[in-house]
Amino acid sequence: MTSIGLTLPLAHGGTGLARTVRTLLARWRHARGLAETRRYLEQMDDHMLKDLGVSRAQAVFEIDSAARWGR
């Protein structure tokens, strides 16, 4: 019996399933990073936000934008 091996070219550009999986993982990681950043912003006091150069209004806008988009 002959077996056929399936390899996913993850180290290179790849095509098909491998590229789709990498794209989905990259988007998931990006979304998780945004969610974590928004949680940090929500917990910061005004002094900490000022150190970052972010106003309370900007932080609230960013946090609210996540709620509007269901994230």
C-alpha positions as CSV (number, residue, x, y, z in Angstrom):
1,M,0.0,0.0,0.0
2,T,1.2,3.5,-0.9
3,S,0.7,6.3,1.5
4,I,0.6,9.9,0.6
5,G,2.0,12.4,3.0
6,L,0.4,15.8,3.5
7,T,2.7,18.6,4.5
8,L,1.7,22.2,5.3
9,P,4.4,24.6,4.3
10,L,4.2,26.8,7.4
11,A,7.7,28.1,7.2
12,H,7.2,29.7,3.7
13,G,4.4,31.6,2.0
14,G,2.4,28.5,1.7
15,T,-1.0,28.1,0.1
16,G,-4.4,26.9,0.9
17,L,-5.1,25.6,4.3
18,A,-1.8,26.5,5.8
19,R,-2.1,30.2,4.8
20,T,-5.7,30.3,6.0
21,V,-4.7,28.9,9.4
22,R,-1.8,31.3,9.8
23,T,-4.1,34.2,8.8
24,L,-6.8,33.2,11.3
25,L,-4.2,32.8,14.1
26,A,-2.7,36.2,13.4
27,R,-6.1,37.9,13.5
28,W,-7.0,36.1,16.7
29,R,-3.7,37.1,18.3
30,H,-4.3,40.7,17.2
31,A,-7.8,40.8,18.6
32,R,-6.6,39.3,21.9
33,G,-3.9,42.0,22.1
34,L,-6.4,44.8,21.5
35,A,-8.8,43.3,24.2
36,E,-5.9,43.2,26.7
37,T,-4.9,46.8,25.9
38,R,-8.5,48.0,26.4
39,R,-8.7,46.2,29.7
40,Y,-5.4,48.0,30.8
41,L,-6.8,51.3,29.7
42,E,-10.0,50.7,31.6
43,Q,-8.0,50.1,34.8
44,M,-5.7,53.1,34.5
45,D,-6.2,56.3,36.5
46,D,-5.9,59.7,35.0
47,H,-2.2,60.1,36.0
48,M,-1.2,56.9,34.3
49,L,-3.1,57.9,31.2
50,K,-1.5,61.3,31.2
51,D,2.0,59.6,31.3
52,L,1.0,57.8,28.1
53,G,-0.3,60.9,26.5
54,V,-3.9,59.7,26.4
55,S,-6.8,61.6,27.8
56,R,-9.6,60.0,29.8
57,A,-12.0,60.8,26.9
58,Q,-9.7,59.0,24.4
59,A,-9.5,56.0,26.6
60,V,-13.3,55.9,27.1
61,F,-13.8,56.2,23.3
62,E,-11.4,53.3,22.7
63,I,-13.1,51.1,25.3
64,D,-16.6,52.1,24.0
65,S,-15.6,51.3,20.4
66,A,-14.9,47.8,21.4
67,A,-18.4,47.5,22.9
68,R,-20.0,49.0,19.7
69,W,-18.3,46.3,17.6
70,G,-19.0,43.5,20.1
71,R,-15.4,42.8,21.0
